[in-house]
Amino acid sequence: MANIASITLDVADPTTAERFYAEAFGLDSTIRTRVSQDPTTGFRGFMLALTVSQPATVDSFIASALAAGATTLKPAAKSLWGYGGVVQAPDGEIWKIATSAKKNTGPATRQIDDIVLLVGVADVAASKRFYVGRGLTVAKSFGRTYAEFDAGSGCVKFALYRRRALAKEVGVAPEGSGSHGFVIGGGSEPFTDPDGFEWQTAASLPLASSS
């Protein structure tokens, strides 16, 4: 089963990027970095999300991200599904911080309930079939719109969304080209999915992390 053990982000300056992720989110070895000069333009086709327990915690993480150098793509606000906002890290990665709760039940914490990797694909149904063939188990599925897989023993949840819909969700234009700018660490052997997202064995990726 290709469960996600880590995400390795391609960045120009790993030291600066690691400092940002430590200050913004306090992440551990789940998020790693490596030097890369691969060309990329526009939307990279994915989003990372932090799921937390309440709006006050959303605001806390967004505030620390902005203080560490992130920019706002979508200000935190209530929605049909809860409360959340979207920021872009200095290295270009897009992060959503959200909760299904609409009211606070206590003071803000720095507790992260889940880390989610959401990738934008051309055909959700086809990509879902591909990943089921790789051993992943579907946890949620909404036709040709969205699919989420059981995280199993992995540290990161994995989900598929239509690329244009994902770009709209995070507040950017859907166009983009070049490298996706990250590698997924997990599984027993390397592979690349139909949309060009690359998986490597966790052992083959750098040990450097954001903490």
N, C-alpha and C positions, 0 to 999 in steps of 0.2 A: 504494500500500500504506500502511495506517494504522499505521506503526510509531511507538512511543512515544519521543519525544525528551525529555519532562520530565513531572513531576507537579506541579501547582500546588495547594497545600493552602489551604483557607479557614480563616483563624484570626482571632481578635479582636485579637491584638497580634503583627504580623509580626516586629518586632525581637526580642521574647522568643522566639518560635518559631525564628527563624533562629539565635539563640544556642544554643538547645537542640540543634538538629540538627548544628551545628558541633561542640559539645562532646561530644555523645553518639556520633555516627557519622562526623564529619568528611566529610559529604557535599558534593558540588560542585553545579553548576547543574542537576543532574538533579532535585533537589527545590527547588521555589520556593514562595513564600507570597504571599498577598494578603489584604487586609482584607475580612472578611465578617461580617455580623450575621444571615445567613439562619438561621432557626430549625431546629434539629435535635434529636431526642431519641433516646436508646438507641443501638443498634447502627447504624452508618452503612453497613453492607453491604460493607465491603472491608477488606483487610489489606495492608500493605506488608511485604515480607520481605527480609532480607539473607542471602544464602547465602555461607558462608565455608568454610575448608578443614578446620578441626579444632575439637574442643570447647574448647580453651584460648582460641581466638579468639572463640568464642561467648561465653564467660564474660567476656572483656575488653570486648566491646561492651555486654553487658548491664550490667556494672558501671559503665561510663561513662554509660550511659543513666540508670541509677538515681541516680548522683551528680549528673546534670544536672537531675533532677526527675521522671523517669518513675516509674510504679508497676508492680508486678509483677501480671500476670494469670495467668501460668503459669510457675513456677520452671523453670530449665533442668534437663533430665533426659534420660536415654537413652530411646529408643523403638525400635520395630521398624525405623524408617527412618533412625535416626541419633541426633542429639543436638540439643536446641534449647530455647528458652524464648520467652515472649511478654511484652512490656511495653506500657504505654500512655503515650504522650507527654503532657505537660501540656496540649496543645491538643486532646487526645482521640483522636488517631490511634493505631491499633494496629499494632505492629511485632513480627514474629517474626524471631529470629536463629537460624539453624540450619545444621547441617552433616550430610552423609550419613555422615561418618566417626564412629566410636565411640571411637577412640583418638587421642591426640596423637602427632604425628611430629616435634615441635620446639616451641620457645617460641611463645607467642601473638604474632600480628601484628595489624595494623590493615588488612589487605587484604580488600576485599570482592570476591567472585567475581562475584556477580550481585545485581541489585535486581529484585524480582518484585512486580508488582501483581496481587493475587488478588481478584477481585470475586465477590460472592455473587449468584446469579441464581435466578429462579424455575424456569427450564427450561434446563438446560445444552445440550441438543440444539438447541433453537430458537435460543438465543443464539449457539451455534457456527455454525449456518447463516447467521445474520445477519452475523457477522464474516467468514466466508468470502466472503460476498457483497460485503463492503467491501474485499476484497483480501488478508486475512490468510491465512497458510498454517498448517494444523494440524501441530504437532510431536508432540504426544501426546494421546491421547484414551481415556477409560475410560467408554464408554457414556454414560449420562445423569448421570454423577457428576462428571466432571472433564474439562477440555480445556485444553491449553496450546498457544500459538501460537509460531511461529518469530519471534524478535525482529528478524530482518533487520538493518538498520542502526540500529535503535533502541537507546536506552540502558537500557531497562527491559523485562523479560520480562512477558508478559501471560497470565493464566490465568483460567478460569472454574470456579466450584465452587458447589454448591447452597448457598443462603443459610443454611439451618438448620445444615447440616454445617459451614460456615465459622464460624458463631458458636460452635458447640461446640468447634471446633478451637482458637479463641483464648480460650475460657473466658468468654464473655458470653452473655446472653440474646439470642435472635434478633430480638426486637421492636425496632422503631425507626421513626421517621417524620421527614419534612422533608428538608432538603438532604443529599446524600451528603457534602458538605463538601470536594470536590476536583474538579479538572478535569484531563483527560488532554490533554497537548499532543502533537500529531502528526497526520499525514494531510494531505491536500491541501484538505480542506474540512470545516467544522464539521458534527457530527451528534450525535444522542443515541440510545443503544441502547434495546432493549425494556425494560430495567430502570431507565432514567433516568440512566445514566452518561453524562456529557457529554464529548465530544471537541471541542477547538478546534485551529486551526492553531497551531503553536508560536510563530509570529511575532506572534500576537494576544495572547499571554499576557505577564505582567510579567516583567521581566528579573531582579528581585530573587531571590536564592537564599540558601541556608543557609551560604554561605561568602563 
